[in-house]
C-alpha cells in the first residue's frame, strides 16, 4: 500500500512539473555576455561593437563585455567566435571578411560555422582620390585607367584580398576591365592609405567615405562616388555610381552579431529581439549617424541568407583577382 501511495504521489509531482515553465530559457541571460571583436580597439568595427553593446545592456539587463581578439587578418577572432560554447553567452561581431578569408586559403571557416542573429551595419565602398590628382570624375577615372597601360595607377586601403581591394577589383570588372588593372598596394587600413594618397604615393583609396572624412574635410582628398544604391545622408554631395556613370554595381563591408553554430532557437530569438531594440535606440543610431557609418538591419533568417549570397559573390571576385587557393 505504501508503495502504491508513493507511486501516486510521484505521478502527481511529475504531472505538475510538466505544467511548470522551464526556467533556463525564461531566465536567459542570467550572467554577463562576451562579445568578441576580431579587429583592434579604436577602429570602426570596435567602435560599432562597443556602441551596440552599451545599447544591448539596457535591453538585456546584463553586462556585455567587448573583447578584442585580433590577428591573422581577422582569422583569430572569427575562430574564437566559432569555437565558443553555443549557450548564448559568447557572441561575436562577425564581419564581411568571413566571406573572403576561406576563398584565399586563410582559414577553413565559412559563414556556415555560425548562428546568424542580426546584421546591424553596412558601409559601402567609395572612390576617394587626391584633391589635386588627375581624376575629376568617376568617368575620367575609368577613361584614364582604360587608356593607360595596365598597372599604371595604384590603389590602397586594406591588405591584399581585403574588402576594399575586392570591392575595387569588382568595380573594374563591372567596367569591363581586368580585376588587377590597377596595382594594389597593401596597407594597414584606409587611414594610412589616405595619408599616402595625399602625399602623392597612391592614386586611389576605395574605402568607405567616412574613413576618408578627415582628409576630405582638410581639402586634401575628394570622393568621386559611392558604390551604394543611394547617397549617404552624411555625405549628400557624393553621387552614387548609378548617378555618376549609370552603373548598378554596389558593394561594401558589413557587420553583424552571430554566435557559434548550434545555438538554441529560443535564445537566438531573445537576442534578435533585444538587438533590434538596441539597433533602433538613440544610443546606436545617433553614434552611427555622427560617425557617418551606415546602418542596415537584417534579422536572423535574412542575415543568414545575406551571408550566403555575399559568400558566393566574393568567391567569384577572389577567383578573378587571382587570389583563390
C-alpha positions in Angstrom: 0.0 0.0 0.0 2.8 2.4 0.9 4.4 1.7 -2.4 1.3 2.5 -4.4 0.7 5.8 -2.5 4.3 6.8 -3.2 3.8 6.0 -6.9 0.6 8.1 -7.0 2.4 10.9 -5.3 5.3 10.6 -7.7 3.0 10.6 -10.7 1.2 13.7 -9.4 4.5 15.5 -8.9 5.6 14.6 -12.4 2.4 15.8 -13.9 2.7 19.0 -12.0 6.2 19.5 -13.3 5.1 19.3 -16.9 2.8 22.2 -16.3 5.5 24.4 -14.8 7.6 26.7 -17.1 11.2 25.7 -17.8 13.4 28.2 -16.0 16.5 28.0 -18.2 15.3 29.8 -21.3 12.9 32.1 -19.4 15.8 33.4 -17.3 18.3 34.0 -20.2 20.6 35.8 -19.8 21.5 35.0 -16.2 25.0 36.3 -16.4 27.3 38.7 -18.4 27.7 38.1 -22.2 31.0 38.3 -24.0 31.1 40.0 -27.5 34.2 39.1 -29.4 35.6 41.7 -31.9 38.1 40.3 -34.5 39.7 43.7 -35.1 41.8 46.1 -32.9 40.5 48.5 -30.4 39.9 52.0 -31.7 38.8 51.1 -35.2 35.4 51.4 -36.8 34.4 47.8 -36.0 35.4 48.1 -32.4 33.5 51.4 -32.0 30.4 49.8 -33.6 30.7 46.8 -31.2 31.0 48.9 -28.1 28.1 51.1 -29.0 25.7 48.3 -29.8 26.9 46.5 -26.6 26.1 49.5 -24.5 22.6 49.7 -26.0 22.1 45.9 -25.7 22.9 46.0 -22.0 19.9 48.2 -21.4 17.7 45.7 -23.2 19.0 42.5 -21.6 19.8 43.8 -18.1 23.2 42.2 -18.2 26.7 43.4 -18.9 28.0 42.9 -22.4 31.8 42.7 -22.3 33.6 43.6 -25.6 36.8 41.6 -26.0 39.2 42.2 -28.9 40.8 39.1 -30.4 43.0 40.3 -33.2 45.4 38.6 -35.6 45.6 36.7 -38.9 43.6 39.3 -40.9 40.5 38.5 -38.8 41.0 34.7 -38.5 41.9 34.7 -34.8 38.7 36.5 -33.7 36.4 34.7 -36.0 37.8 31.4 -34.9 37.2 32.3 -31.3 33.6 33.0 -32.1 33.1 29.7 -33.9 34.8 27.6 -31.2 32.8 29.1 -28.2 30.2 27.2 -26.3 26.8 27.7 -28.1 25.0 28.8 -24.9 24.4 32.4 -25.9 27.0 33.8 -23.5 29.8 34.2 -26.1 28.9 36.1 -29.2 30.9 37.9 -31.9 30.7 41.0 -34.1 31.2 39.0 -37.3 32.4 41.0 -40.3 32.4 40.6 -44.1 35.8 39.1 -44.1 34.2 35.7 -43.2 33.0 35.8 -46.9 36.6 36.3 -48.1 39.2 34.5 -45.9 38.4 30.9 -46.8 38.5 31.6 -50.5 42.0 32.8 -50.1 43.1 29.8 -48.0 43.5 31.7 -44.8 41.0 29.5 -42.9 38.5 26.7 -43.4 35.8 28.7 -41.5 32.8 29.9 -43.5 29.5 31.6 -42.6 28.1 28.1 -42.1 30.1 27.7 -38.9 28.0 30.4 -37.1 24.5 31.0 -35.9 23.4 34.3 -37.5 21.5 36.6 -35.2 21.3 40.1 -36.7 23.1 42.4 -39.2 23.5 45.9 -37.8 25.7 47.8 -40.3 26.8 48.1 -43.9 29.4 50.6 -45.1 29.5 51.0 -48.9 32.8 51.5 -50.7 33.6 54.9 -52.1 36.2 56.1 -54.6 38.5 58.6 -53.0 41.2 60.4 -54.9 43.6 63.3 -54.2 42.1 66.7 -54.5 44.9 67.8 -56.9 45.1 64.4 -58.7 44.4 63.6 -62.3 40.7 62.4 -61.8 37.9 64.9 -61.9 35.0 62.4 -62.0 34.4 58.7 -62.0 34.1 58.8 -65.8 37.5 60.4 -66.1 39.0 57.8 -63.7 37.5 54.9 -65.8 38.7 56.5 -69.0 42.3 57.1 -67.8 42.6 53.6 -66.3 41.4 52.1 -69.5 43.6 54.2 -71.7 46.9 53.8 -69.9 48.9 50.5 -69.7 47.8 48.1 -67.0 49.0 48.9 -63.5 49.9 52.5 -64.4 47.8 53.6 -61.4 47.8 52.4 -57.8 45.2 51.9 -55.2 45.2 51.0 -51.5 43.1 51.0 -48.3 43.4 47.5 -46.8 45.6 44.4 -47.1 45.8 42.2 -50.2 42.4 40.5 -50.6 40.7 42.7 -48.1 37.2 44.1 -48.6 38.2 47.4 -50.2 40.7 45.6 -52.5 38.0 43.2 -53.7 35.4 45.9 -53.9 37.5 47.9 -56.3 38.5 44.8 -58.3 34.8 44.1 -58.7 34.3 47.7 -59.9 37.0 47.3 -62.5 35.3 44.0 -63.7 32.0 45.9 -63.8 33.6 48.4 -66.1 34.9 45.7 -68.5 38.5 45.8 -67.3 40.8 43.2 -65.7 40.4 43.0 -61.9 44.1 43.7 -61.5 44.5 46.5 -64.0 45.2 48.9 -61.1 48.1 47.8 -58.8 47.0 47.2 -55.3 49.4 48.4 -52.6 48.6 46.6 -49.3 48.2 48.8 -46.2 47.1 48.5 -42.6 43.9 50.3 -43.3 42.2 53.2 -45.0 43.6 56.0 -42.8 47.3 55.4 -43.6 46.3 54.9 -47.3 44.6 58.3 -47.3 47.8 59.8 -45.9 49.9 58.2 -48.6 47.4 59.4 -51.3 47.6 62.9 -50.0 51.4 62.7 -50.2 51.2 61.6 -53.9 52.3 58.0 -53.3 48.9 56.4 -54.2 46.3 57.3 -56.7 43.0 55.8 -55.4 41.6 54.8 -52.0 38.3 52.8 -52.4 37.4 52.7 -48.8 34.1 53.8 -47.1 33.7 57.6 -47.4 33.6 58.1 -43.6 37.1 56.7 -43.4 38.3 59.5 -45.7 36.4 62.2 -43.8 39.4 64.0 -42.2 41.3 64.2 -45.5 38.2 65.3 -47.4 37.4 68.0 -44.8 41.0 69.2 -44.9 40.7 69.7 -48.7 43.4 67.1 -49.5 41.0 64.5 -50.9 37.7 64.2 -52.6 35.2 61.4 -53.0 34.1 60.9 -56.6 31.2 58.4 -55.9 29.9 55.8 -53.6 29.1 52.2 -54.6 25.7 52.3 -52.9 22.1 52.3 -54.1 21.6 55.8 -52.7 23.6 58.8 -51.4 24.8 58.9 -47.8 23.0 61.3 -45.6 26.3 62.3 -44.0 27.9 63.0 -47.4 25.0 64.2 -49.5 27.2 65.8 -52.2 28.8 62.4 -53.2 26.9 60.8 -56.0 26.2 57.1 -56.4 27.8 55.1 -59.3 24.4 55.0 -60.8 24.2 58.7 -60.9 27.8 59.2 -62.0 28.2 56.6 -64.8 25.0 54.6 -64.9 26.4 51.6 -63.1 24.2 49.4 -60.8 27.3 48.0 -59.1 27.1 48.2 -55.3 29.4 46.7 -52.7 30.8 47.3 -49.2 31.7 45.9 -45.8 29.0 44.6 -43.4 29.0 43.8 -39.7 26.6 41.7 -37.7 26.2 39.7 -34.5 26.5 35.9 -34.6 27.2 33.1 -32.3 28.7 29.6 -32.6 26.8 27.0 -34.7 24.1 25.1 -32.8 22.6 27.8 -30.6 19.1 27.3 -29.1 16.5 28.9 -31.3 14.8 30.4 -28.3 18.0 32.1 -27.2 18.6 33.4 -30.7 15.1 34.8 -30.8 15.6 36.6 -27.4 18.9 38.1 -28.7 17.4 39.0 -32.1 14.6 40.9 -30.4 16.9 42.7 -27.9 19.5 43.6 -30.7 16.7 45.0 -32.8 15.7 47.3 -30.0 19.3 48.3 -29.4 19.8 48.9 -33.1 16.8 51.3 -33.1 17.9 53.1 -29.9 19.1 56.7 -29.9 22.4 55.4 -28.4 23.3 53.4 -31.5 21.6 55.4 -34.3 23.0 58.8 -33.1 26.5 57.4 -32.8 26.4 55.8 -36.3 25.0 59.0 -37.8 27.6 61.2 -36.2 30.4 58.9 -37.4 28.9 58.6 -40.9 28.7 54.8 -40.6 25.9 53.0 -42.4 23.0 51.3 -40.5 21.3 48.3 -42.2 19.1 45.8 -40.4 18.6 42.2 -41.1 17.1 39.7 -38.7 18.5 36.2 -38.2 17.0 34.4 -41.2 17.6 37.3 -43.6 21.1 37.8 -42.3 21.9 34.1 -42.9 20.7 34.3 -46.5 22.6 37.6 -47.0 25.9 36.0 -45.8 25.3 33.1 -48.2 24.8 35.5 -51.2 27.8 37.6 -50.2 30.0 34.5 -49.9 29.2 33.4 -53.4 29.8 36.9 -54.7 33.2 37.5 -53.1 34.3 34.0 -54.1 33.9 34.9 -57.7 35.8 38.2 -57.2 38.7 36.4 -55.3 39.0 34.0 -58.2 39.0 36.7 -60.9 41.6 38.7 -58.9 43.8 35.5 -58.9 43.9 35.1 -55.1 41.8 31.9 -54.8 43.5 28.9 -53.1 
